[in-house]
Amino acid sequence: MVSLTRTAPRVLPGFSLSLGVTVLFVTLIILLPLSGLMWQLAQLSPGDYLKVMTSRRVLVALKVTLSAAALATLVNAVFGLLLAWVLVRYRFAGRGLLDALVDIPFALPTAVAGIALVALYDKSGWIGGMLADLDIKVAYTWWGIVIAMVFTSVPFAVRAIQPAIEELDPDEEAAALTLGANGVQRFTRVILRPLLPSILTGVVLSFVRSLGEFGAVIFIAGNLPFKTEIASLLILIRLDEFDYPAAAAIAGTLLGLSLLLLIVVNLVQTRLYRYLRTEG
């Protein structure tokens, strides 16, 4: 006797067609540009690569970029968590507007953001004028770079943490309070602990985004070699000089660092989830 089984209807096409379209899209949008970068890198011998990357101008630009990105990421980790918590746990007038404003850096052209930041933080600007009275300069300094990176990368931290906060059970916090846990214990054990994988993801995405920031930074940085010149601007300068291998060396280094961080965070995140699941 032949048994008839009913299969669930497929919303999307079959596996072969879906996989083929996916591979084609990834190849055209991601792999081809990366292969062009790799081809340019292949023009450099190991000695030439080291010569490019160990030049004083490149090292200073990398130092400026990495240090500013690190501080911007630290700021986003703290205030991104706070902002995500407010958006999830509180109801207030203007909450929807605040939630929408978080995504403004995604939609706003970074060059426009840079011009706006200069208008605010220049000594003739609203905030910059007040800071100038205190002998504090932000525009065209390293601090301006940090502010621009914070602006463009904060959505990555907020949007990575926000869903995890929504999944927290308020009853667990109430139970911890009933059992006599103080505020620090409730925050570290009941709130912060399950949020660690999402915080880690948001932090790394924010850092990687800051590494490649260009438009918002160049307007407020001042772009002084050996002082406020960032790595992405130096890549553009090398391209203008038709020194494509040198530009590829700097870009490839930033890309390699970003990929390494993303791989590490995925591995650590998986281990954290397993650990939390086991401990839970």
N, C-alpha and C positions, 0 to 999 in steps of 0.2 A: 504494500500500500504506500503510495507516495504522499508524504506529508508536505503541506504547503506552509511556508513560514513567511511572515510579513516583515519586511525590512523597513526601518524608519526612513521616511522620505528625506532626501538630501536637499538642503537649502542651496548649497553651493555645488558646482560641478564636481565630477569625480576626482579622485586623488591625483591621477596622472596629469589631467589638465590643470588643476589647481597648482600642483608642484611645478609644472612647466612654466606657467605664467609667473609664479613667484621667483623661480630661478632666473628667468629672463629679466624681470624687473630689477632684482638684486644685481645682476651682471651689468646692466646698462647704467644704473644709478650709482652703484657703489664700487663694484669690482673694476670697471673700466677706468674711472678716475684714479683709483688706487694703483692700478697697474701702470698708468702713466707716471705716477710718482715713483713707483718702484723702478721703472725704466730709467728715469733721470738719476735715481740713486745709484743705479748700476754703472753709470758713467764715472763714478768716483771710486778710486782705489781706497783701501782702508787708510792708507797714509793721507790721501787727499781729504777724506772725510774727517779724520782727526785734526787735520790742519784747519779746516773750516770751523769745526766745533770748538776748538781750543783757542781760537783767536779772541783777543780781549773784548772786542766789541760784541761778539756773539755771547760770550760768557756773561758779560754784564747785562745784556738784554734778557738772557735766560734767568739770571738772578732776579732782575726787576719783575719779570713775568711770574716766576714761580712764587716769589715772596708775596707779591700783591694778590695772586690767586689764592694762596694759602690763608691770608688774613680775611679776604672776602668770603672764603668758604667757612671759616670759623664764625664770622658774623652771621652768615646764612644758616649755619647749623643751630645757633642759639635763637635768632629771631624768626627763622623759618619754622622751628618747632613751636614757638610762642604764637605765631600768626596762625598756623594750622590748628592749634589747640583752641584759639578764640573762635575761629570759623566753624569748628565742629561742635564745641561744647556750649556756646552761648548764642542766644537769640536776641538781636537788638536791631534798632532802626538803622538801615544802611548796610546791613550784613551782606545782602546780595551785591551791592555796589562794591564793597570791599573785596568780596570774593572775585568779582570780575576784574578789579584793578590788579589783582595778583598776576593775571595773564597779560597785562599790557606789554611787558617786555617781550612776550612772544610775538605780538602783533605789530609793535612799533618798530620801524626801521632803526637799526642801531645808530646810524649816523644822526638821525633826528634826536635820539636819546642823548648822544654826545653833545649836540648843539644846545639842547635844553639844559644839560648839566653845566656847560660852560656859562650859559646865561645866568644860572643860579649861583654858581660858585666863583665866578670871576669877581675881582675886587669891585667892579661896577654893578654886580648883580645883587639880588636881594639878600641871599645868605652870605655870599662872599663879602659884601660890604660890611655886614655886622662882624664877620670873622676878621676882616682887615683892621677894624678898630681894636681888636684884641691881639693884633700882630700875628694872626694865623692865616697862612696861605694854603689853599687847597687846589685851586685850578693850576694846571701846568706843573704839578708836583706828583710824587709817588702816591700821596693820599688821594689825589684825583683819580688815579688809575684804580685804586681799591674801590672807591665809590662807584665808578662806572662798572666794574666787575660785579659788585654787589647788586646793582640795579638789574643787570642783564641775566644774572644766574639765580636770583632768589626764587623764581617760580619753580625751578627744578627741585629745590629743597622742600618747598611748601607742598607741591603736588605729589611728591614721593611719600611724605609723612602723613598727609591728610587722610588717605584711605585707611591707614593703619590705626589712626586715632578713632575713626568711625567704627572700627571693629572691636575696640576695647569695650569690655562689659562694665558699666558703672556699678553693677552689683558687687563685683570683686573689690572695688574701692570701698564700698560701704561695708563689706565683710571685713576688710583689713582694718577699717576704723573701729568696728565693733570688737575686733580681737585685740585692740589696744595699740595698733601700729601708729607711730607718730607721722608727721608730715613728710619727713625725709624718707622714712621707710616705705610709705605708700607711694611716693614718687619714684624711688629707685627700683622697688621690687614689683609693684603692680602696674605702674605706668611706663617708666623708662625701659624696663627690661624687655617687654614685648615689642617696643618700638625700635629697638636697636638695629634690626636689619633694615628697616625703612629709613632710619636716620643715616645709616651708613651709605645706602644707595643715594639718598638725596645729597649727601656731602660730596661723594665722588662725582656725581653728575654735575654738581655745581662747580667743582674744581676743574673738571674737564672742559666745561663750557667757558670758564674764565680763561683757561689757557689759550683758547682759540679766539677770544674776543678781539675785535678789530675796530669796527665803526665807532662804537661809543667811546673807546679809549683814546683813539688818536686825536680827537678834538680837545680832550681835557688833559692829556698827558704832557703836552709841550714838545714831546718827541726829540729831546736832546740826547744825542749819542753819549753813552757812558753814564747817563743820569736817568732819563725817563723814557728811553726808547724800549719798546716791547718787541718780543720775538716776531709776532705776526707782521709788524711794520717792517722789520728788518728783512723778512721774506719778500715783501713787496719791493723794497729797495733793491734787493739782489735781482729780482725779476726785471725791474726797470733798467738795470745794468746788463741785462741779458746773461747774467751768471746763473743759468738754470740749475746746474748741479749743486751750487752752494745753497740756492733757495730750497732745492729738494732735500738737501741734507738737514737744514733747520726744520723744514716742515715734516720730514720723516721722523726726526727725533721727537717732535711734539706728538705726532701721530702714534709712534711707538709707545711713548709714555702713557698716552690716553688709553690705548688698547690694553696695555699692561694693567693699568688701574682698573679698567672695566672687568678684565678677566679675574683679577684678584678679588674684587668686591663681589663678583658672582660666586666665587668659591667660598669666600668667607660668609656670605649671606646664606648659602646652602647649609653650611656647618652650623651657623647660628640657629636657623630654623629647626634643624635636627636636634640640637642641644635643648632649645626651648621646648620642643615637643616632648623630648625625653623627660626633662625636668618637670614639665607640666603634668 
